[in-house]
C-alpha cells in the first residue's frame, strides 16, 4: 500500500470516529432516552440520592414497589441556577414527581418538578416547567386579573408596551 493511500484511510477513520463520538455525545445531551412530548406523574418514597455530575439521580420506590430511576439535571445547574441542594431531597420523604417518561418503557423519568409531602415544591427545570404551564398551578406568580390586562392593552402606547 502506498503512503498516500494509508494516509487517506487513516484520515477517513479519524473522521468517522469523530462523527460517531459526537453523535453519541449529542444523544446524551439531547436526553433522547426521554419522551419530552408528554409528561407523567409518579408518587413514591425517595430511597437514594446521588448528588454528582454528570446528572443528579434519585431512586424512588412507588406504592406498587416499582423502583424508579429519576435522572435530573447536572449538580452545578441545580445548585447555581436554581439554588437546589441535596438536602432538598430527604431520603424517606414521599414526593410526587412530574417529568418526561422513558422512551424504553422502563420505570425511569427525567423529573422537572417535585412536590414533597412536607409541602415544598422544587422546580428542577424552570424553563420546561414554565413552557408546560406548570408554574401557574404553583401560585409562584400572582394570577393576572383579566380586567387589568385589558386596561393595560387599551392604554399601551409606544414601542415599549407589554
MDTraj code that builds the backbone (N, CA, C; nanometers):
import mdtraj as md
import numpy as np

residues = "UNK UNK UNK UNK UNK UNK UNK UNK UNK UNK UNK UNK UNK UNK UNK UNK UNK UNK UNK UNK UNK UNK UNK UNK UNK UNK UNK UNK UNK UNK UNK UNK UNK UNK UNK UNK UNK UNK UNK UNK UNK UNK UNK UNK UNK UNK UNK UNK UNK UNK UNK UNK UNK UNK UNK UNK UNK UNK UNK UNK UNK UNK UNK UNK UNK UNK UNK UNK UNK UNK UNK UNK UNK UNK UNK UNK UNK UNK UNK UNK UNK UNK UNK UNK UNK UNK UNK UNK UNK UNK UNK UNK UNK UNK UNK UNK UNK UNK UNK UNK UNK UNK UNK UNK UNK UNK UNK UNK UNK UNK UNK UNK UNK UNK UNK UNK UNK UNK UNK UNK UNK UNK UNK UNK UNK UNK UNK UNK UNK UNK UNK UNK UNK UNK UNK UNK UNK UNK UNK UNK UNK UNK UNK UNK UNK UNK UNK UNK UNK UNK UNK UNK UNK UNK UNK UNK UNK UNK UNK UNK UNK UNK".split()
xyz = np.array([
    [0.0843, -0.1168, 0.0000],
    [0.0000, 0.0000, 0.0000],
    [0.0895, 0.1239, 0.0000],
    [0.0560, 0.2155, -0.0824],
    [0.1411, 0.3344, -0.0856],
    [0.1055, 0.4313, 0.0286],
    [0.1931, 0.5198, 0.0560],
    [0.1825, 0.6108, 0.1699],
    [0.0573, 0.7001, 0.1619],
    [0.0236, 0.7508, 0.0450],
    [-0.0929, 0.8392, 0.0287],
    [-0.2215, 0.7631, 0.0612],
    [-0.2308, 0.6413, 0.0146],
    [-0.3500, 0.5618, 0.0411],
    [-0.3646, 0.5338, 0.1916],
    [-0.2560, 0.5033, 0.2592],
    [-0.2585, 0.4796, 0.4037],
    [-0.3057, 0.6054, 0.4759],
    [-0.2562, 0.7207, 0.4351],
    [-0.2980, 0.8467, 0.4975],
    [-0.4461, 0.8748, 0.4741],
    [-0.4949, 0.8428, 0.3557],
    [-0.6382, 0.8624, 0.3277],
    [-0.7246, 0.7726, 0.4150],
    [-0.6857, 0.6462, 0.4272],
    [-0.7610, 0.5524, 0.5104],
    [-0.7574, 0.5984, 0.6566],
    [-0.6417, 0.6412, 0.7026],
    [-0.6285, 0.6906, 0.8395],
    [-0.7158, 0.8145, 0.8615],
    [-0.7128, 0.9077, 0.7677],
    [-0.7940, 1.0300, 0.7794],
    [-0.9429, 0.9962, 0.7801],
    [-0.9844, 0.9028, 0.6961],
    [-1.1255, 0.8625, 0.6920],
    [-1.1668, 0.8001, 0.8245],
    [-1.0810, 0.7173, 0.8826],
    [-1.1135, 0.6544, 1.0109],
    [-1.1221, 0.7568, 1.1235],
    [-1.0329, 0.8543, 1.1223],
    [-1.0364, 0.9596, 1.2234],
    [-1.1658, 1.0398, 1.2107],
    [-1.2041, 1.0740, 1.0886],
    [-1.3290, 1.1486, 1.0663],
    [-1.4497, 1.0674, 1.1110],
    [-1.4524, 0.9408, 1.0747],
    [-1.5636, 0.8542, 1.1143],
    [-1.5711, 0.8431, 1.2656],
    [-1.4586, 0.8271, 1.3301],
    [-1.4553, 0.8206, 1.4763],
    [-1.5087, 0.9484, 1.5392],
    [-1.4716, 1.0625, 1.4823],
    [-1.5205, 1.1907, 1.5330],
    [-1.6708, 1.2043, 1.5189],
    [-1.7227, 1.1620, 1.4060],
    [-1.8680, 1.1681, 1.3827],
    [-1.9410, 1.0786, 1.4817],
    [-1.8931, 0.9564, 1.4990],
    [-1.9582, 0.8636, 1.5909],
    [-1.9512, 0.9128, 1.7350],
    [-1.8382, 0.9642, 1.7748],
    [-1.8228, 1.0141, 1.9119],
    [-1.9128, 1.1349, 1.9357],
    [-1.9200, 1.2256, 1.8401],
    [-2.0016, 1.3451, 1.8602],
    [-2.1493, 1.3121, 1.8578],
    [-2.1919, 1.2158, 1.7775],
    [-2.3343, 1.1831, 1.7732],
    [-2.3794, 1.1183, 1.9030],
    [-2.2956, 1.0343, 1.9636],
    [-2.3358, 0.9757, 2.0917],
    [-2.3357, 1.0814, 2.2009],
    [-2.2438, 1.1763, 2.1922],
    [-2.2407, 1.2856, 2.2889],
    [-2.3661, 1.3712, 2.2752],
    [-2.4050, 1.4018, 2.1531],
    [-2.5261, 1.4803, 2.1310],
    [-2.6493, 1.4059, 2.1783],
    [-2.6542, 1.2766, 2.1564],
    [-2.7688, 1.1969, 2.2008],
    [-2.7822, 1.2049, 2.3514],
    [-2.6700, 1.1972, 2.4220],
    [-2.6753, 1.2059, 2.5678],
    [-2.7274, 1.3423, 2.6120],
    [-2.6732, 1.4484, 2.5546],
    [-2.7137, 1.5804, 2.5988],
    [-2.8504, 1.6214, 2.5472],
    [-2.9006, 1.5536, 2.4462],
    [-3.0354, 1.5809, 2.3984],
    [-3.1382, 1.5043, 2.4806],
    [-3.0911, 1.4194, 2.5720],
    [-3.1776, 1.3382, 2.6566],
    [-3.2757, 1.2573, 2.5729],
    [-3.2227, 1.1968, 2.4686],
    [-3.3028, 1.1199, 2.3749],
    [-3.3744, 1.0026, 2.4411],
    [-3.3278, 0.9617, 2.5580],
    [-3.3883, 0.8478, 2.6271],
    [-3.5256, 0.8806, 2.6838],
    [-3.5621, 1.0089, 2.6862],
    [-3.6889, 1.0506, 2.7469],
    [-3.7813, 1.1132, 2.6439],
    [-3.9097, 1.0876, 2.6605],
    [-4.0118, 1.1391, 2.5687],
    [-4.0588, 1.2759, 2.6188],
    [-3.9994, 1.3828, 2.5635],
    [-4.0357, 1.5165, 2.6115],
    [-4.1610, 1.5716, 2.5449],
    [-4.2346, 1.4870, 2.4731],
    [-4.3605, 1.5317, 2.4137],
    [-4.4772, 1.5133, 2.5103],
    [-4.4512, 1.4471, 2.6235],
    [-4.5574, 1.4287, 2.7225],
    [-4.4955, 1.4176, 2.8618],
    [-4.5760, 1.4471, 2.9619],
    [-4.5288, 1.4350, 3.0995],
    [-4.6126, 1.3306, 3.1720],
    [-4.5520, 1.2747, 3.2748],
    [-4.6223, 1.1822, 3.3630],
    [-4.5939, 1.2253, 3.5063],
    [-4.6742, 1.1734, 3.5973],
    [-4.6503, 1.1944, 3.7391],
    [-4.6298, 1.0589, 3.8038],
    [-4.5391, 1.0531, 3.8988],
    [-4.5239, 0.9314, 3.9775],
    [-4.5050, 0.9718, 4.1235],
    [-4.5651, 0.8920, 4.2113],
    [-4.5566, 0.9166, 4.3555],
    [-4.4758, 0.8036, 4.4178],
    [-4.3874, 0.8415, 4.5076],
    [-4.3093, 0.7393, 4.5749],
    [-4.2257, 0.7978, 4.6868],
    [-4.1497, 0.7093, 4.7501],
    [-4.0630, 0.7467, 4.8610],
    [-3.9188, 0.7519, 4.8104],
    [-3.8500, 0.8606, 4.8400],
    [-3.7109, 0.8768, 4.7982],
    [-3.6253, 0.7789, 4.8783],
    [-3.5566, 0.6889, 4.8066],
    [-3.4728, 0.5892, 4.8732],
    [-3.3247, 0.6231, 4.8678],
    [-3.2802, 0.6818, 4.7573],
    [-3.1383, 0.7163, 4.7427],
    [-3.1264, 0.8459, 4.6641],
    [-3.0228, 0.9210, 4.6959],
    [-2.9924, 1.0448, 4.6238],
    [-2.8452, 1.0395, 4.5841],
    [-2.8179, 1.0478, 4.4541],
    [-2.6811, 1.0523, 4.4032],
    [-2.6567, 1.1943, 4.3544],
    [-2.5872, 1.2726, 4.4342],
    [-2.5658, 1.4143, 4.4053],
    [-2.4271, 1.4316, 4.3457],
    [-2.4145, 1.3967, 4.2175],
    [-2.2854, 1.4041, 4.1498],
    [-2.3084, 1.4260, 4.0010],
    [-2.2105, 1.4890, 3.9372],
    [-2.2181, 1.5058, 3.7923],
    [-2.1896, 1.3725, 3.7260],
    [-2.2388, 1.3430, 3.6079],
    [-2.2950, 1.4399, 3.5154],
    [-2.4426, 1.4725, 3.5413],
    [-2.5158, 1.3885, 3.6181],
    [-2.6566, 1.4168, 3.6456],
    [-2.6914, 1.3723, 3.7865],
    [-2.7748, 1.4504, 3.8513],
    [-2.8303, 1.4097, 3.9797],
    [-2.9235, 1.2916, 3.9535],
    [-2.9160, 1.1915, 4.0382],
    [-3.0042, 1.0760, 4.0242],
    [-3.0764, 1.0512, 4.1543],
    [-3.2052, 1.0229, 4.1433],
    [-3.2854, 0.9864, 4.2587],
    [-3.3416, 0.8464, 4.2347],
    [-3.3414, 0.7653, 4.3379],
    [-3.4061, 0.6347, 4.3312],
    [-3.5308, 0.6461, 4.4177],
    [-3.6468, 0.6196, 4.3562],
    [-3.7745, 0.6398, 4.4232],
    [-3.8566, 0.5111, 4.4124],
    [-3.9123, 0.4667, 4.5252],
    [-3.9950, 0.3452, 4.5264],
    [-4.1420, 0.3856, 4.5285],
    [-4.2155, 0.3385, 4.4278],
    [-4.3587, 0.3676, 4.4165],
    [-4.4379, 0.2754, 4.5107],
    [-4.5657, 0.3063, 4.5294],
    [-4.6508, 0.2283, 4.6187],
    [-4.6616, 0.0818, 4.5764],
    [-4.6529, 0.0554, 4.4459],
    [-4.6611, -0.0826, 4.3974],
    [-4.5266, -0.1545, 4.4043],
    [-4.4286, -0.0942, 4.4729],
    [-4.2940, -0.1494, 4.4925],
    [-4.2032, -0.1378, 4.3702],
    [-4.2498, -0.0700, 4.2656],
    [-4.1637, -0.0456, 4.1494],
    [-4.0578, 0.0571, 4.1886],
    [-3.9325, 0.0279, 4.1546],
    [-3.8234, 0.1203, 4.1830],
    [-3.7978, 0.2032, 4.0579],
    [-3.8103, 0.3342, 4.0725],
    [-3.7931, 0.4280, 3.9617],
    [-3.6551, 0.4929, 3.9693],
    [-3.5958, 0.5144, 3.8535],
    [-3.4690, 0.5855, 3.8402],
    [-3.4997, 0.7215, 3.7791],
    [-3.4741, 0.8285, 3.8537],
    [-3.5014, 0.9642, 3.8062],
    [-3.3680, 1.0334, 3.7795],
    [-3.3467, 1.0745, 3.6561],
    [-3.2216, 1.1388, 3.6149],
    [-3.2468, 1.2881, 3.5950],
    [-3.1932, 1.3671, 3.6879],
    [-3.2143, 1.5110, 3.6838],
    [-3.1029, 1.5848, 3.6129],
    [-3.1056, 1.7169, 3.6216],
    [-3.0009, 1.7998, 3.5611],
    [-2.8674, 1.7808, 3.6335],
    [-2.7595, 1.8383, 3.5792],
    [-2.6301, 1.8331, 3.6470],
    [-2.6338, 1.9086, 3.7806],
    [-2.5470, 1.8675, 3.8711],
    [-2.5393, 1.9291, 4.0037],
    [-2.5195, 2.0801, 3.9939],
    [-2.4227, 2.1229, 3.9108],
    [-2.3947, 2.2668, 3.9058],
    [-2.5140, 2.3468, 3.8553],
    [-2.5941, 2.2929, 3.7652],
    [-2.7127, 2.3670, 3.7200],
    [-2.8165, 2.3723, 3.8313],
    [-2.8324, 2.2619, 3.9036],
    [-2.9305, 2.2596, 4.0128],
    [-2.8898, 2.3605, 4.1213],
    [-2.7623, 2.3589, 4.1595],
    [-2.7172, 2.4452, 4.2689],
    [-2.7040, 2.5905, 4.2274],
    [-2.6340, 2.6148, 4.1168],
    [-2.6050, 2.7521, 4.0747],
    [-2.7272, 2.8218, 4.0169],
    [-2.7951, 2.7547, 3.9254],
    [-2.9054, 2.8202, 3.8550],
    [-3.0363, 2.8188, 3.9332],
    [-3.0580, 2.7152, 4.0127],
    [-3.1870, 2.7013, 4.0801],
    [-3.1787, 2.7084, 4.2317],
    [-3.0576, 2.7057, 4.2866],
    [-3.0430, 2.7102, 4.4318],
    [-3.0869, 2.5828, 4.5018],
    [-3.0943, 2.4735, 4.4278],
    [-3.1396, 2.3459, 4.4831],
    [-3.0176, 2.2693, 4.5345],
    [-3.0294, 2.2196, 4.6572],
    [-2.9208, 2.1420, 4.7174],
    [-2.9682, 2.0002, 4.7496],
    [-2.8727, 1.9148, 4.7777],
    [-2.9019, 1.7749, 4.8075],
    [-3.0040, 1.7623, 4.9213],
    [-2.9938, 1.8491, 5.0207],
    [-3.0827, 1.8419, 5.1376],
    [-3.2294, 1.8613, 5.1013],
    [-3.2575, 1.9126, 4.9826],
    [-3.3958, 1.9335, 4.9402],
    [-3.4681, 1.8014, 4.9155],
    [-3.3924, 1.6911, 4.9022],
    [-3.4498, 1.5601, 4.8719],
    [-3.4176, 1.4620, 4.9844],
    [-3.4840, 1.4730, 5.1003],
    [-3.4508, 1.3856, 5.2121],
    [-3.4923, 1.2409, 5.1861],
    [-3.3996, 1.1491, 5.2113],
    [-3.4302, 1.0070, 5.1977],
    [-3.5427, 0.9740, 5.2962],
    [-3.6406, 0.8987, 5.2489],
    [-3.7552, 0.8609, 5.3316],
    [-3.8766, 0.9498, 5.3107],
    [-3.8589, 1.0615, 5.2430],
    [-3.9712, 1.1542, 5.2195],
    [-4.0512, 1.1084, 5.0985],
    [-4.1827, 1.1203, 5.1097],
    [-4.2695, 1.0895, 4.9963],
    [-4.2802, 1.2135, 4.9088],
    [-4.2864, 1.1906, 4.7772],
    [-4.2936, 1.3021, 4.6836],
    [-4.3701, 1.2592, 4.5587],
    [-4.4234, 1.3598, 4.4902],
    [-4.4832, 1.3389, 4.3584],
    [-4.3924, 1.4097, 4.2591],
    [-4.3445, 1.3342, 4.1614],
    [-4.2541, 1.3887, 4.0602],
    [-4.3279, 1.3998, 3.9278],
    [-4.3100, 1.5126, 3.8600],
    [-4.3615, 1.5328, 3.7252],
    [-4.2411, 1.5371, 3.6328],
    [-4.2496, 1.4651, 3.5205],
    [-4.1366, 1.4657, 3.4296],
    [-4.1650, 1.3913, 3.3014],
    [-4.0598, 1.3722, 3.2252],
    [-4.0696, 1.3061, 3.0956],
    [-4.0388, 1.1575, 3.1122],
    [-4.1268, 1.0699, 3.0617],
    [-4.1067, 0.9259, 3.0798],
    [-3.9986, 0.8698, 2.9880],
    [-3.9492, 0.7541, 3.0255],
    [-3.8506, 0.6835, 2.9444],
    [-3.9140, 0.6408, 2.8124],
    [-3.8385, 0.6503, 2.7052],
    [-3.8858, 0.6018, 2.5753],
    [-3.8807, 0.4492, 2.5681],
    [-3.8046, 0.3883, 2.6583],
    [-3.7860, 0.2430, 2.6547],
    [-3.8893, 0.1685, 2.7384],
    [-3.9823, 0.2399, 2.7992],
    [-4.0848, 0.1750, 2.8795],
    [-4.0364, 0.1315, 3.0171],
    [-3.9188, 0.1761, 3.0561],
    [-3.8637, 0.1422, 3.1870],
    [-3.9213, 0.2358, 3.2927],
    [-3.9155, 0.1972, 3.4196],
    [-3.9578, 0.2897, 3.5259],
    [-3.8487, 0.3945, 3.5484],
    [-3.8427, 0.4883, 3.4567],
    [-3.7401, 0.5915, 3.4572],
    [-3.8011, 0.7201, 3.4030],
    [-3.7549, 0.8328, 3.4519],
    [-3.8047, 0.9611, 3.4022],
    [-3.7001, 1.0687, 3.4202],
    [-3.7197, 1.1770, 3.3463],
    [-3.6420, 1.3000, 3.3614],
    [-3.7312, 1.3951, 3.4406],
    [-3.7111, 1.4074, 3.5730],
    [-3.8012, 1.4921, 3.6523],
    [-3.7761, 1.6401, 3.6276],
    [-3.8848, 1.7161, 3.6232],
    [-3.8717, 1.8606, 3.6076],
    [-3.9322, 1.9341, 3.7270],
    [-4.0123, 1.8622, 3.8059],
    [-4.0829, 1.9236, 3.9173],
    [-4.1046, 1.8182, 4.0248],
    [-4.0854, 1.8569, 4.1511],
    [-4.1090, 1.7651, 4.2626],
    [-4.1949, 1.8357, 4.3669],
    [-4.2940, 1.7639, 4.4156],
    [-4.3783, 1.8152, 4.5249],
    [-4.3605, 1.7194, 4.6423],
    [-4.2939, 1.7679, 4.7470],
    [-4.2654, 1.6836, 4.8621],
    [-4.3844, 1.6805, 4.9568],
    [-4.3930, 1.5730, 5.0365],
    [-4.5038, 1.5608, 5.1314],
    [-4.4982, 1.6707, 5.2369],
    [-4.3819, 1.7328, 5.2559],
    [-4.3682, 1.8438, 5.3505],
    [-4.4375, 1.9707, 5.3002],
    [-4.4788, 1.9669, 5.1729],
    [-4.5446, 2.0829, 5.1133],
    [-4.4523, 2.1654, 5.0246],
    [-4.3252, 2.1345, 5.0262],
    [-4.2288, 2.2088, 4.9442],
    [-4.2388, 2.1651, 4.7984],
    [-4.2339, 2.2618, 4.7082],
    [-4.2305, 2.2347, 4.5652],
    [-4.0933, 2.2730, 4.5126],
    [-4.0319, 2.1807, 4.4399],
    [-3.8973, 2.2026, 4.3871],
    [-3.9054, 2.2015, 4.2350],
    [-3.8718, 2.3140, 4.1743],
    [-3.8695, 2.3254, 4.0294],
    [-3.7287, 2.2896, 3.9837],
    [-3.7145, 2.1726, 3.9230],
    [-3.5828, 2.1236, 3.8847],
    [-3.5386, 2.1757, 3.7482],
    [-3.6340, 2.2045, 3.6603],
    [-3.6026, 2.2595, 3.5281],
    [-3.7047, 2.3681, 3.4963],
    [-3.6712, 2.4883, 3.5394],
    [-3.7655, 2.6012, 3.5315],
    [-3.8172, 2.6278, 3.3900],
    [-3.7295, 2.6301, 3.2907],
    [-3.7750, 2.6623, 3.1550],
    [-3.8784, 2.5624, 3.1055],
    [-3.8544, 2.4348, 3.1290],
    [-3.9504, 2.3330, 3.0833],
    [-4.0807, 2.3428, 3.1611],
    [-4.0716, 2.3674, 3.2908],
    [-4.1913, 2.3803, 3.3734],
    [-4.2739, 2.5004, 3.3281],
    [-4.2063, 2.6113, 3.3005],
    [-4.2768, 2.7306, 3.2533],
    [-4.3409, 2.7062, 3.1171],
    [-4.2657, 2.6424, 3.0262],
    [-4.3177, 2.6163, 2.8920],
    [-4.4425, 2.5281, 2.8965],
    [-4.4474, 2.4368, 2.9918],
    [-4.5625, 2.3475, 3.0051],
    [-4.6758, 2.4093, 3.0864],
    [-4.6531, 2.5293, 3.1401],
    [-4.7571, 2.5965, 3.2166],
    [-4.7782, 2.5388, 3.3555],
    [-4.6814, 2.4652, 3.4070],
    [-4.6972, 2.4029, 3.5373],
    [-4.6771, 2.5008, 3.6519],
    [-4.6095, 2.6120, 3.6274],
    [-4.5885, 2.7089, 3.7347],
    [-4.7171, 2.7797, 3.7731],
    [-4.8104, 2.7917, 3.6806],
    [-4.9369, 2.8572, 3.7115],
    [-5.0080, 2.7860, 3.8260],
    [-4.9935, 2.6524, 3.8301],
    [-5.0560, 2.5743, 3.9361],
    [-4.9920, 2.6013, 4.0711],
    [-4.8666, 2.6421, 4.0712],
    [-4.7919, 2.6531, 4.1955],
    [-4.8131, 2.7849, 4.2674],
    [-4.8819, 2.8771, 4.2054],
    [-4.9078, 3.0088, 4.2632],
    [-4.7776, 3.0796, 4.2997],
    [-4.6711, 3.0534, 4.2211],
    [-4.5465, 3.1265, 4.2435],
    [-4.5592, 3.2680, 4.1899],
    [-4.6498, 3.2857, 4.0978],
    [-4.6764, 3.4184, 4.0441],
    [-4.8231, 3.4487, 4.0720],
    [-4.8547, 3.5714, 4.1035],
    [-4.9957, 3.6028, 4.1243],
    [-5.0725, 3.5895, 3.9931],
    [-5.1947, 3.5435, 4.0030],
    [-5.2776, 3.5301, 3.8833],
    [-5.3061, 3.6691, 3.8268],
    [-5.3073, 3.6777, 3.6954],
    [-5.3341, 3.8059, 3.6305],
    [-5.4840, 3.8334, 3.6305],
    [-5.5194, 3.9553, 3.6642],
    [-5.6577, 3.9993, 3.6600],
    [-5.6874, 4.0371, 3.5154],
    [-5.7861, 3.9715, 3.4539],
    [-5.8148, 3.9964, 3.3122],
    [-5.8545, 4.1422, 3.2870],
    [-5.9203, 4.2068, 3.3832],
    [-5.9565, 4.3474, 3.3680],
    [-5.8333, 4.4366, 3.3615],
    [-5.7350, 4.4083, 3.4445],
    [-5.6107, 4.4854, 3.4432],
    [-5.5353, 4.4648, 3.3124],
    [-5.5381, 4.3428, 3.2625],
    [-5.4695, 4.3139, 3.1360],
    [-5.5353, 4.3918, 3.0232],
    [-5.6684, 4.3885, 3.0161],
    [-5.7393, 4.4608, 2.9104],
    [-5.7135, 4.6110, 2.9189],
    [-5.7122, 4.6646, 3.0395],
    [-5.6863, 4.8073, 3.0568],
    [-5.5441, 4.8426, 3.0129],
    [-5.4481, 4.7584, 3.0462],
    [-5.3097, 4.7818, 3.0060],
    [-5.2963, 4.7806, 2.8546],
    [-5.3676, 4.6918, 2.7887],
    [-5.3633, 4.6852, 2.6424],
    [-5.4238, 4.8121, 2.5822],
    [-5.5372, 4.8563, 2.6369],
    [-5.6020, 4.9777, 2.5853],
    [-5.5128, 5.1003, 2.6034],
    [-5.4427, 5.1074, 2.7164],
    [-5.3622, 5.2260, 2.7481],
    [-5.2206, 5.2194, 2.6925],
    [-5.1848, 5.1085, 2.6343],
    [-5.0474, 5.0943, 2.5848],
    [-5.0244, 5.1858, 2.4658],
    [-4.9196, 5.2619, 2.4722],
    [-4.8791, 5.3432, 2.3580],
    [-4.7278, 5.3526, 2.3588],
    [-4.6704, 5.3444, 2.2454],
    [-4.5247, 5.3468, 2.2356],
    [-4.4694, 5.2088, 2.2038],
    [-4.3405, 5.2047, 2.1845],
    [-4.2800, 5.0792, 2.1411],
    [-4.2468, 4.9864, 2.2579],
    [-4.2549, 5.0338, 2.3812],
    [-4.2171, 4.9520, 2.4956],
    [-4.3375, 4.8981, 2.5721],
    [-4.4481, 4.8858, 2.5093],
    [-4.5651, 4.8339, 2.5780],
    [-4.5522, 4.6832, 2.5951],
    [-4.6164, 4.6324, 2.6971],
    [-4.6107, 4.4891, 2.7267],
    [-4.7489, 4.4308, 2.7107],
])
top = md.Topology()
chain = top.add_chain()
for i, resn in enumerate(residues, 1):
    res = top.add_residue(resn, chain, resSeq=i)
    for name in ("N", "CA", "C"):
        top.add_atom(name, md.element.get_by_symbol(name[0]), res)
traj = md.Trajectory(xyz[None], top)
